[in-house]
Amino acid sequence: MAETTARIAADPAARFALSLDRLAYAKDNHTLGTDLVRTYVRNVDVDDLPDAAAADVVQLRRGMNALTGRANILGTRCEGLAVAVRNAGGTVFDWVDESEARAVVTRIGASDQALAARIVARITA
């Protein structure tokens, strides 16, 4: 398990995907608008975005692809990594918290005026 821990620590894409997975379990996931941001990210054309926003969208897309099995994390699908770690007596959540994914989702949510308005409406409802 120490080897897997080191590989996750050394791989920013793996850390982000695991952080995104962990964010799904956060108490404020709904009011954060994660589902709205994910829908926005699936549909927006990154060529129409400023560089910083485009980079966040690309990062979130990659994380989503890893979590849905469209891309691998450390050479395996996310669920395969989770099972291997569980079988070794741990959990992938032991190594990564949701803070990185939370920051990216928050920046994307704030970067588009219409999306931000939908998120605020959800919070104030």
URZILIN-V12815 format. One record per residue. N is the residue number from 1. SS is DSSP state (@ for helix, = for strand, . for the rest). OMEGA is omega in degrees with one decimal (999 if undefined). Layout:
<<N	SS	OMEGA> <N	SS	OMEGA>>
This chain:
<<1	.	178.8> <2	@	178.8> <3	@	178.9> <4	@	177.7> <5	@	-179.7> <6	@	179.7> <7	@	177.8> <8	@	179.8> <9	@	-177.3> <10	@	-173.9> <11	.	-178.2> <12	@	-180.0> <13	@	178.1> <14	@	178.9> <15	@	-178.9> <16	@	-179.9> <17	@	178.6> <18	@	176.1> <19	@	177.9> <20	@	176.8> <21	@	-179.9> <22	@	179.3> <23	@	179.9> <24	.	-178.7> <25	.	-179.9> <26	.	-178.5> <27	.	-176.8> <28	.	-178.7> <29	@	-177.8> <30	@	-178.4> <31	@	174.7> <32	@	178.3> <33	.	-177.9> <34	@	179.5> <35	@	178.1> <36	@	179.0> <37	@	179.0> <38	@	178.0> <39	@	177.9> <40	@	-177.8> <41	@	178.6> <42	@	-170.7> <43	@	-174.5> <44	.	175.4> <45	.	-176.1> <46	@	178.6> <47	@	179.3> <48	@	-174.6> <49	.	170.6> <50	.	-173.7> <51	@	-177.0> <52	@	179.4> <53	@	178.8> <54	@	178.9> <55	@	177.4> <56	@	179.7> <57	@	178.9> <58	@	179.3> <59	@	179.5> <60	@	177.0> <61	@	179.5> <62	@	177.6> <63	@	178.0> <64	@	178.8> <65	@	178.1> <66	@	-177.7> <67	@	-179.6> <68	.	177.4> <69	.	178.3> <70	.	177.5> <71	.	-178.8> <72	.	171.1> <73	=	179.1> <74	.	175.0> <75	.	179.4> <76	=	174.6> <77	.	-177.7> <78	@	-177.8> <79	@	176.9> <80	@	176.4> <81	@	-179.5> <82	@	180.0> <83	@	179.6> <84	@	179.5> <85	@	178.1> <86	@	179.2> <87	@	177.4> <88	.	176.0> <89	.	-178.6> <90	.	175.4> <91	.	180.0> <92	@	179.0> <93	@	177.0> <94	@	-170.9> <95	.	-172.3> <96	.	173.2> <97	.	-174.1> <98	.	-170.8> <99	@	-179.3> <100	@	178.4> <101	@	178.6> <102	@	-179.7> <103	@	-179.8> <104	@	179.2> <105	@	179.8> <106	@	179.1> <107	@	179.3> <108	@	179.9> <109	@	-179.5> <110	@	-173.8> <111	@	-179.2> <112	.	-173.9> <113	@	-178.7> <114	@	178.2> <115	@	178.8> <116	@	178.9> <117	@	177.9> <118	@	179.6> <119	@	178.9> <120	@	178.5> <121	@	178.8> <122	@	-178.1> <123	@	-174.9> <124	@	-178.2> <125	.	999>>
